[in-house]
Amino acid sequence: MSWFDQSPYEIKVEWGERGAREAANRGDIVIIVDVLSFSSTVVTAVEHGAEIWPFRPPVDEEAKAYAERLRAELVLGRAEAQRFGGHSLSPLSFTPADHGRRYVLCSLNGASCVRMAERVPALLVGSLLNASAVAAAANRLKRELNANITVVPCGEKWPDARENENRLRPGIEDYLGAGMILSRLEGSKSPEAEVCIGAYEASRTKLAELVWDSASGRELREKGFEQDVLYCARTDICSVVPVLRGGRFADANGEAGG
């Protein structure tokens, strides 16, 4: 047992890839939260009936070969999609026309955290868009699997971190999304989870404003993706709960037990 494993609580919160690995080592149900934008994109794509296959970054020849084997489209970064067309990490690039189509999605933060926790009893994707739905699904799985739950806000990476520096840059949008989900989970909560819930409760009347003016929100706005920021800050507009099954994300509500 580690000093840092938040035992003996049933509901925990851990940051980033290292936190995802810690949750996986415990055998917890894991909820990945990357509001801007991996989680919001996966939720939106699955809502439209698309198949999303997460793959570790970067978008390189290995990722391209993986997409070719699956007969899937490799999702590009926003800048590349603007130049060449196609889908991107922008959730608004997915529409009902994508029903039944396959996509391979790389993400420096969200997909990397998925990779660290892909062998847990259940891996779900949560965001502000589906916070209540993902919490309800996790509560159900907690009872069925007799497992605890860890919510993992992914955060961002410092682009200029020096050797031996920690690259994780916590993102408030992920922390607030995690807090909203945690507030709806059943079971004893660690102090870390309680503080995260407190941040959400203190901010719930101005979530959209805080996400809009967060560092990640400003970054996307300055690149011309204001509509992404507005969309990702909406709460409980989706009922789908992406769950990782057989390497792809499916709706936990639509494929329970399948």
MILUM-475112 format. One record per residue: x, y, z of N, C-alpha, C, O in turn; residue in one letter. Coordinates in steps of 0.001 Angstrom, whole numbers, padded with zeros to 6 digits, always signed. Last residue first. Example, Ala and Ser with C-alpha at 12.3 -4.5 7.8 and 13.67 -1.06 7.14 Angstrom:
BEGIN
+012850-002250+007080+013670-001060+007140+012900+000030+007870+013409+001138+008039S
+013190-005690+007800+012300-004500+007800+013200-003300+007800+014236-003319+008465A
***
This chain:
BEGIN
-022223-006073-023395-021866-006636-024684-020469-006366-025078-020038-006788-026151G
-023052-004905-021046-022730-006334-020983-022292-006908-022291-022004-008103-022361G
-024709-002482-022860-024430-003000-021521-024221-004504-021585-025052-005262-022084A
-024796-000780-025038-024194-002097-025190-023863-002714-023834-022846-003392-023688E
-025930+001654-024416-026477+000935-025553-025967-000479-025692-026587-001304-026363G
-024448+002531-022251-025897+002394-022110-026494+001544-023224-027450+000802-023002N
-021883+002675-023215-022166+001741-022122-023651+001536-021937-024074+000464-021504A
-021054+002837-026519-021922+003438-025522-022278+002411-024459-022901+001393-024759D
-017540+002284-027128-018950+002043-027424-019760+002698-026320-019205+003076-025289A
-014316+002574-028365-015315+003126-027462-016712+002865-027996-017030+003176-029144F
-012098-000247-028723-012860+000888-029243-013844+001363-028189-014162+000642-027243R
-010870-002462-027645-010031-001453-028274-010759-000243-028809-010129+000694-029298G
-012878-003929-026416-012219-004466-027604-011420-003430-028355-011301-003505-029578G
-014194-001059-025085-014443-002487-025260-013769-002948-026546-014049-002430-027627R
-014602+001614-023015-013627+000943-023877-013911-000552-023893-013875-001220-022859L
-017470+003632-023284-016739+002637-022494-015822+001893-023455-016216+001578-024578V
-019229+006665-023223-018243+005831-023915-017505+004916-022948-016982+005362-021926P
-022380+007208-022763-021240+006977-021868-020244+006093-022614-020410+004873-022630V
-024898+009625-023639-024020+008502-023972-022866+008432-022977-022433+009444-022425V
-026354+011871-023176-026638+010726-022309-025730+009545-022602-025781+008547-021884S
-025590+015343-023078-025440+014036-023723-025718+012923-022711-025357+013030-021539C
-025698+017587-021604-026490+017612-022836-026426+016274-023565-027125+016080-024560I
-024324+018307-019172-025400+017304-019213-026302+017418-020439-027526+017354-020324D
-023218+021573-020038-023323+020494-019045-024552+019619-019284-025650+020105-019555T
-020710+023117-022081-022111+022833-021797-022210+021602-020893-021379+020697-020977R
-018103+023410-022812-018468+023911-021487-019929+023669-021156-020359+023986-020047A
-017911+022627-025430-017371+021722-024416-017724+022148-022997-017653+021337-022074C
-019008+024913-026773-019695+023620-026789-019228+022730-025637-020054+022141-024939Y
-017085+026917-026325-018474+027106-025908-019201+025772-025795-019926+025534-024829L
-014860+025712-027536-014830+026045-026117-016249+026214-025584-016575+025708-024510V
-015711+025502-030202-015356+024302-029441-015417+024578-027950-015959+023780-027185D
-015978+028176-030905-017180+027353-030814-016913+026043-030078-017801+025528-029398Q
-013324+029085-031048-014212+029582-029994-015423+028692-029800-015858+028469-028670E
-010944+028530-032456-011893+027469-032112-012784+027882-030950-012973+027130-029994F
-008780+030156-033151-009992+030222-033953-011050+029192-033631-011965+028980-034426G
-006681+030294-031488-006463+029537-032718-007717+029471-033586-007724+028815-034628K
-007717+031562-029324-006733+032307-030110-006403+031606-031418-005905+032233-032353E
-009292+029477-028320-009926+030676-028878-008963+031443-029757-009344+031924-030824R
-007351+027699-027352-008206+027310-028474-008859+028524-029122-008965+028589-030346L
-006226+029319-025299-005395+028764-026367-006240+028399-027583-005892+028746-028712E
-008397+029798-023640-007792+030913-024368-006937+030418-025527-006923+031018-026601R
-008790+027174-022651-009829+027850-023422-009263+029000-024237-009613+029160-025406G
-006427+026767-021253-006728+025906-022407-007794+026537-023286-007726+026456-024512S
-006704+028767-019282-005544+028770-020180-005815+027943-021434-005478+028358-022543A
-010146+029978-019211-009038+029156-018719-007880+029214-019713-008052+029657-020849S
-012350+031254-020154-011186+032080-019861-010031+031299-019248-009044+031892-018813D
-014174+029148-020550-013908+030102-021630-012598+030854-021397-011825+031067-022332W
-014313+028045-018000-013723+027260-019091-013331+028184-020239-012267+028017-020834V
-015587+030206-016699-014268+029768-016272-013574+028941-017352-012380+029116-017594L
-018042+030383-018046-017129+031529-018047-015707+031100-017677-014738+031574-018269E
-019153+027893-017479-018871+028264-018865-017877+029413-018934-016980+029419-019777A
-019424+027978-014642-018561+027006-015299-018166+027448-016701-016994+027389-017071L
-020792+029454-012747-020000+030169-013753-019021+029242-014474-017931+029658-014867K
-022041+027911-010908-022854+028945-011556-022092+029702-012632-022680+030506-013356T
-020030+026225-009923-021061+025651-010789-021904+026713-011497-022433+026451-012577R
-017983+026724-008186-017889+027319-009521-019067+026993-010421-019106+027438-011568S
-018257+025357-005864-018038+026793-005747-018096+027500-007102-018238+028721-007165A
-018449+022758-006891-019626+023355-006241-019483+024871-006134-020463+025599-006292E
-015778+022371-007843-016925+022389-008748-018125+023098-008128-018747+023945-008769Y
-014375+022468-005445-014044+023409-006516-015198+023520-007502-015554+024613-007942A
-015545+020310-004100-015693+021663-003586-015384+022716-004633-016057+023745-004700G
-014611+018181-005607-016049+018470-005600-016287+019892-005123-017130+020602-005671I
-011927+018401-004828-012291+018565-006237-013782+018884-006366-014168+019755-007145C
-012162+017787-002132-011682+019116-002520-012032+019406-003982-012393+020532-004325V
-013018+015120-002316-013875+016118-001672-013457+017536-002070-014311+018388-002317E
-010795+013882-003486-012059+013946-004216-012985+015004-003630-013666+015711-004374A
-008980+014198-001388-008675+014775-002701-009938+014901-003551-010131+015897-004248E
-010205+012703+000633-010084+014154+000774-009791+014844-000553-010288+015939-000815P
-012377+010281-001013-011102+010688-000443-011088+012201-000238-011872+012913-000864S
-015627+009144-000173-014760+009934-001042-013495+010354-000312-013535+010734+000859K
-017732+006319-000306-016878+007196+000495-015846+007868-000398-015264+007231-001276S
-020462+006493-002709-019400+005834-001971-018568+006828-001195-018681+008037-001397G
-021372+007532-005969-021790+006972-004685-020622+006261-004020-019883+005521-004668E
-021080+010617-007784-020681+009237-007531-021055+008816-006112-021055+009625-005184L
-021501+013271-008170-022619+012377-008463-022286+010906-008236-023128+010039-008472R
-019152+014558-007785-020277+014957-006931-021480+014035-007097-022377+014023-006254S
-017567+013576-009859-017365+013074-008500-018547+013384-007590-018904+012580-006729L
-018493+015214-011973-018721+013769-011992-018614+013191-010582-019466+012409-010160I
-017598+017711-011100-019019+017514-011390-019364+016025-011387-020402+015624-010861M
-014834+017243-010914-015620+017561-009718-017101+017352-009928-017793+016866-009033G
-014124+016854-013584-013973+015750-012635-014817+015995-011390-015442+015072-010867A
-014640+019457-014497-015385+018330-015044-015323+017118-014127-016325+016438-013912G
-012712+020808-012977-014127+021109-012773-015012+019995-013338-016017+019631-012728L
-010396+019651-014041-010666+019550-012605-012134+019814-012312-012738+019124-011491Y
-010541+020413-016697-010607+018991-016364-010941+018791-014887-011679+017873-014528D
-010298+023174-016402-011486+022639-017072-011654+021156-016765-012777+020684-016590E
-007826+023584-015240-009009+023733-014396-010252+023174-015057-011174+022741-014366I
-005158+021342-015652-006110+022222-016334-007388+022341-015522-007980+021329-015148G
-001725+020994-014808-003133+020782-014474-004024+021813-015156-003690+022995-015227P
+000679+019919-016784+000125+021224-016414-001349+021013-016097-002155+020866-017015R
+003419+017740-016686+001983+017906-016443+001652+019352-016080+002265+019935-015186L
+006156+017389-016867+005484+018068-017976+004009+018352-017714+003400+019130-018448R
+008710+017889-014587+007399+017285-014764+006639+018062-015839+006496+019280-015726N
+012094+017797-015744+010946+018532-015226+009657+017765-015486+009535+017071-016495E
+014169+016465-016971+013900+016139-015567+012788+016987-014950+012559+016903-013744N
+014631+019031-019321+014966+017682-018884+014776+017559-017375+015172+018438-016610E
+011813+021322-019458+013211+020956-019576+013438+019537-019068+012555+018926-018466R
+008937+022034-021382+009522+021478-020157+010961+021049-020416+011277+020485-021463A
+007412+023310-023282+008829+023655-023189+009476+023143-021912+010437+023729-021414D
+004732+022662-023147+005440+022384-024407+006947+022595-024308+007691+022110-025161P
+003204+020885-020553+004008+022057-020861+004800+021775-022141+005478+020751-022222W
+000104+019330-021194+001553+019193-021124+002204+020556-021378+001814+021285-022290K
-002897+019101-019106-002171+019399-020335-000682+019132-020128-000254+018757-019037E
-005410+016902-017645-004515+018041-017686-003858+018199-019043-004215+017520-020006G
-007114+014744-016988-005873+014505-017729-004890+015667-017649-003679+015455-017591C
-008639+013470-014140-008504+014647-014993-007133+014595-015668-006113+014423-015000P
-009950+010534-013411-008635+011021-013829-008774+012254-014714-009004+012120-015916V
-011460+008899-010757-011659+009872-011825-010303+010503-012132-009597+010950-011229V
-011886+005623-009749-010965+006755-009793-011294+007624-010992-011394+007131-012115T
-013775+003462-007718-013747+004339-008887-012674+005406-008712-012567+006020-007650I
-013842-000079-006817-013835+001344-006532-013682+002149-007821-013483+001576-008892N
-016062-002838-007441-014783-002151-007626-014929-000680-007245-016016-000110-007342A
-018106-004712-008029-017539-004592-006678-016155-003957-006724-015203-004463-006130N
-019416-004795-010382-018049-005309-010390-017405-005308-009010-016305-005829-008829L
-021930-003700-009748-021839-004963-010476-020463-005604-010340-020356-006822-010197E
-021330-001294-008441-022107-002329-007756-021922-003686-008424-021774-004703-007746R
-019900-000018-010458-019289-000188-009133-020008-001288-008356-019373-002111-007696K
-021761+000174-012492-020632-000743-012647-019945-001011-011313-019462-002118-011073L
-023422+002174-011373-023961+000851-011686-022831-000183-011790-022935-001280-011242R
-021633+004300-011222-022269+003793-009999-022823+002385-010216-022705+001519-009350N
-021104+004652-013940-020035+004215-013049-020598+003669-011741-020089+002681-011213A
-023591+005553-014839-023050+004300-015364-021958+003757-014451-021885+002552-014212A
-023754+007967-013399-024767+006929-013199-024266+005574-013686-024487+004558-013028A
-021537+009335-014467-021570+009008-013045-022582+007895-012766-022303+006984-011987A
-022343+009650-017098-021177+008810-016828-021115+008442-015354-020681+007340-015019V
-024594+011328-016728-024746+010008-017344-023560+009107-017019-023743+007932-016700A
-023495+013651-015629-024471+012873-014856-024619+011466-015408-024756+010511-014643S
-021672+014444-017755-021238+014202-016374-022217+013326-015593-021802+012356-014960A
-021500+014993-020464-022211+013781-020043-021952+013445-018584-022006+012274-018206N
-020174+017454-020745-021313+017146-021618-022147+015980-021094-023367+015972-021258L
-017950+017435-019163-019093+018225-018717-020342+017844-019501-021451+017908-018970L
-017066+013945-019340-016854+015353-019665-017970+016146-018997-018837+015571-018338S
-015574+010660-019486-016497+011650-018954-016095+013057-019335-014928+013328-019617G
-015353+007343-020392-014949+008703-020752-016010+009676-020276-017188+009546-020609V
-014211+004410-018637-015253+005274-019176-014662+006634-019529-013607+007019-019025L
-013306+001171-018251-012743+002484-018536-013793+003309-019268-014214+002962-020371L
-013254-001425-015934-014074-000644-016862-013432+000723-017017-013059+001358-016031A
-011024-002784-014852-012319-003467-014982-013288-002755-015914-014064-003407-016614P
-008165-001882-017015-008948-001807-015771-010284-002530-015949-010651-002861-017076V
-006461-001622-019164-006753-002969-018663-007507-002968-017334-007481-003963-016609R
-005896+001011-019811-006790+000266-020701-007163-001116-020179-008095-001730-020699E
-004441+003049-018678-005483+002413-017864-006361+001466-018663-007469+001149-018231A
-002660+004126-020475-002139+003722-019172-003149+002898-018374-002762+002132-017492M
-004353+004801-022603-003354+003747-022786-002838+003234-021443-002602+002036-021290R
-005738+006948-021491-006450+005711-021805-005462+004555-021925-005707+003463-021411V
-003682+008826-021446-004216+008326-020175-005010+007034-020383-004960+006131-019547C
-003399+009214-024200-002261+008725-023416-002723+008163-022082-002215+007136-021631S
-005839+010286-024883-005502+008955-025390-004323+008364-024635-004249+007150-024448A
-005616+012812-023410-006680+011841-023200-006310+010439-023645-006450+009491-022872G
-003017+013952-024376-003416+013805-022979-004438+012688-022789-004164+011717-022085N
-002600+013778-027096-001437+013843-026215-001808+013575-024770-001004+013029-024014L
-004351+011496-029034-004452+012692-028203-003316+012665-027189-003096+011661-026511S
-005829+009951-031880-004661+010168-031030-004864+011462-030244-005479+012407-030738C
-008231+007863-033055-008059+009172-032430-006840+009164-031515-006816+008462-030504L
-009645+006508-035865-008548+006346-034911-008193+007724-034381-007892+008638-035148V
-012949+005615-036676-011939+006661-036572-010897+006260-035541-011227+005737-034476Y
-015552+004383-038780-014477+004133-037816-013447+005250-037870-013113+005765-038937R
-019151+004757-038959-017804+004924-039495-016771+004776-038385-017060+005008-037211R
-021657+004709-037810-021113+003472-038341-019713+003571-038907-019140+002556-039302G
-022261+008093-038487-022801+006859-037903-022221+005637-038615-022277+005529-039840H
-021599+010513-039503-020496+009616-039147-020972+008299-038547-020152+007476-038141D
-023757+012147-039770-023290+011474-040984-022172+010476-040699-021831+009674-041567A
-024070+013460-037345-024803+012208-037559-024388+011461-038820-024640+010261-038933P
-020592+014526-036855-022006+014773-037100-022745+013441-037245-022105+012390-037264T
-017608+016126-035798-018395+014899-035909-019879+015240-035978-020365+016117-035264F
-016501+018534-035334-016207+017951-036649-016963+016644-036856-016967+016102-037961S
-016974+019250-032763-017941+019719-033751-017633+019225-035156-018412+019466-036079L
-014762+018449-031351-015972+017629-031278-016998+018008-032329-017806+017174-032740P
-011610+018453-032746-012780+019295-032529-014027+018426-032459-014328+017724-033424S
-009694+016746-033566-010034+016714-032146-011157+017676-031801-011609+017704-030656L
-011189+016037-036821-010117+016478-035938-010536+016279-034488-011595+015717-034209S
-011752+014892-040217-012123+015052-038820-010908+015430-037976-009763+015184-038356H
-011213+016732-043320-011379+015550-042482-011703+015910-041052-011904+017077-040715G
-008621+018978-044591-009977+018463-044466-010018+017238-043570-008980+016760-043113G
-006118+020127-044622-006346+018984-045504-007778+018465-045488-008123+017598-046290F
-006189+022379-042899-005458+022427-044175-005911+021347-045145-006072+021602-046338R
-007751+021592-040764-008084+022828-041455-007429+022886-042817-008020+023374-043780Q
-006364+019339-039959-007703+019172-040529-008145+020428-041267-008836+020342-042282A
-004069+020546-038916-003962+019690-040095-005318+019509-040764-005416+019523-041991E
-005202+021898-036712-004517+022657-037756-004414+021837-039044-004642+022360-040134A
-006278+019773-035158-007135+020826-035704-006468+021561-036871-007103+021812-037895R
-004976+016535-036136-005035+017698-035269-005847+018792-035936-006080+018747-037144G
-007076+013868-037463-005943+014783-037481-006054+015823-036374-007106+015969-035752L
-007853+010477-037323-008273+011834-036960-007038+012712-036823-006074+012346-036151V
-007887+008237-039863-007034+008761-038802-007414+010211-038539-007311+011063-039422L
-010529+006026-040500-009934+007332-040807-009110+007781-039613-009576+007715-038476E
-010039+002478-040983-010568+003641-040265-009879+004904-040758-008799+004859-041348A
-009306-000169-041285-010093+000505-042332-010819+001705-041734-012013+001917-041942R
-007550-001164-039529-008941-001106-039087-009886-000591-040168-011105-000578-039992L
-005215-000801-040949-005623-002169-040587-007089-002212-040181-007788-003187-040459R
-005152+002005-041042-005334+001239-042279-005789-000187-041988-006644-000725-042692E
-004631+002627-038377-005892+003045-038984-006176+002258-040261-007320+001889-040523A
-002054+001554-038189-003125+001031-037331-004484+001391-037925-005386+000553-037970Y
-000684+003196-039959-000805+001770-040267-001922+001134-039446-002653+000278-039944A
-000863+005634-038573-001468+005500-039906-001673+004036-040272-002709+003670-040829K
+000626+005013-036318-000790+005344-036173-001513+005200-037511-002638+004704-037568A
+003106+004661-037550+002488+003544-036827+000997+003778-036644+000195+002857-036796E
+003611+007197-038564+003405+006096-039503+002761+004888-038823+001967+004176-039437E
+001703+009311-036297+002884+008963-037086+002577+007783-038001+001416+007418-038188D
+000652+011266-034047+000088+010820-035321+001263+010564-036255+001756+011476-036918V
+002400+009993-031074+001889+011019-031987+001183+010401-033194+001125+009180-033341P
-000331+008868-028907+000299+009822-029807+001763+009427-030034+002311+008623-029281P
-002205+005787-028924-001232+006676-028284-000645+007650-029316-000482+007285-030480R
-005612+005765-029808-004253+005296-030078-003273+006295-029488-003492+007505-029548F
-009032+004678-029768-007957+005533-029270-006593+004913-029555-006438+003692-029544P
-011460+004544-032008-010374+003679-031568-009233+004567-031080-008530+005158-031900W
-014857+004919-032223-013615+005623-031938-012611+004639-031344-012868+003994-030327I
-017491+004870-034428-016608+004011-033654-015278+004739-033476-014644+005132-034455E
-020468+006936-034215-019150+006622-034763-018412+005654-033849-018666+005613-032645A
-022894+007827-033216-022808+006462-033720-021496+006102-034364-021401+005057-035008G
-023050+010247-031973-023453+010213-033384-023294+008828-034015-023530+008664-035212H
-021965+009570-029532-023377+009963-029584-023910+009910-031015-025071+009572-031243E
-019338+009269-030310-020104+008073-029957-021601+008383-029947-022411+007534-030319V
-018713+012009-030722-018613+011050-031819-019440+009801-031542-020158+009320-032419A
-019091+013071-028138-019890+013562-029274-019881+012567-030416-020922+012303-031018T
-017190+011646-026623-018608+011619-026252-019475+012012-027446-020479+011359-027730V
-014825+012386-027979-015251+010981-027940-016734+010876-027616-017459+010112-028253V
-014839+015166-027465-014870+014662-028836-015341+013220-028883-016163+012862-029726T
-014648+015294-024712-015816+015894-025367-015963+015389-026794-017079+015204-027280S
-012134+014052-024339-013360+013466-023799-014602+013989-024497-015503+013221-024835S
-010367+015832-025813-010486+014407-026109-011808+013827-025623-012526+013185-026389F
-009770+018489-025481-011103+018192-025996-011334+016690-026183-012396+016299-026667S
-011194+019676-022873-010765+020367-024100-009573+019641-024721-008444+020095-024534L
-011627+017639-020935-012740+018460-021430-012405+019143-022752-013241+019185-023655V
-011006+014739-020082-010193+015693-020842-011178+016588-021597-011516+016322-022751D
-011121+012166-017948-011746+013475-018154-010747+014421-018819-009771+014847-018202V
-011933+008798-017490-010974+009734-018078-011696+011044-018397-012749+011041-019035I
-012513+006749-014878-013211+007719-015728-012189+008753-016186-011643+009497-015372I
-012146+003355-014013-011504+004633-014306-012394+005467-015220-012952+004968-016198V
-012317+001046-011397-013016+001608-012554-012433+002999-012779-012245+003746-011820I
-009138-000226-010198-010334+000606-010099-011037+000752-011442-010420+000598-012495D
-006781-001600-009757-007919-002322-010306-009213-001558-010203-010283-002162-010126G
-004490-000373-008981-005443-000706-007916-006595-001556-008426-007312-002168-007635R
-003319+000111-011432-002657-000834-010526-003574-001251-009383-003452-002362-008867N
-005051+002081-012368-005043+000772-013013-004395-000273-012113-004862-001410-012037A
-004344+004209-010719-005702+003671-010651-005772+002273-011252-006455+001392-010729A
-001701+004570-011615-001957+004241-010212-003346+003616-010057-003510+002619-009354E
-002158+005304-014291-001443+004053-013991-001687+003619-012552-001861+002429-012289R
-003413+007728-013857-004145+006656-014533-003480+005310-014272-004155+004303-014059A
-001321+009171-012707-002506+008875-011917-003336+007756-012526-003898+006931-011806G
+000356+009341-014915+000823+008643-013712-000357+008282-012817-000384+007199-012232R
-001295+010838-016664-000893+009476-016996-000435+008692-015771-000790+007525-015603E
-003549+012868-014568-002687+012528-015691-002326+011066-015838-002941+010181-015242G
-004337+012622-011105-004027+013449-012272-003193+012706-013303-002246+012000-012957W
-007163+011195-009407-005731+011186-009703-005489+011979-010988-006351+012003-011867E
-009508+010604-006884-009162+011409-008046-007652+011408-008186-006934+011599-007204V
-011965+008157-005716-010683+008845-005678-010521+009725-006917-011286+009615-007875K
-014009+006312-003653-014011+007268-004765-012775+008146-004654-012556+008800-003634I
-013537+004770-001406-014065+004117-002607-013955+005007-003846-013822+004506-004962E
-010662+004855+000751-011851+005464+000165-012257+004768-001147-011415+004254-001883Y
-008646+004375+002660-009493+003268+002192-010740+003752+001469-011786+003111+001567P
-006352+005329+000029-007106+004292+000746-007538+004858+002094-006864+005739+002628S
-004798+006983-001547-006115+007470-001104-006980+006355-000497-008207+006444-000516Q
-002179+006376-002153-003223+005691-002915-004644+006034-002465-005601+005434-002954D
+000139+007272-000975-000551+008188-001877-001764+007582-002564-002329+008199-003468F
+001481+005418+000453+000937+006547+001194-000011+007361+000333-000874+008067+000856W
+000578+002189-000867+001316+003442-000943+000669+004489-000056-000542+004461+000167S
+000839-001195+000000+000000+000000+000000+000877+001250+000000+001817+001348+000788M
***
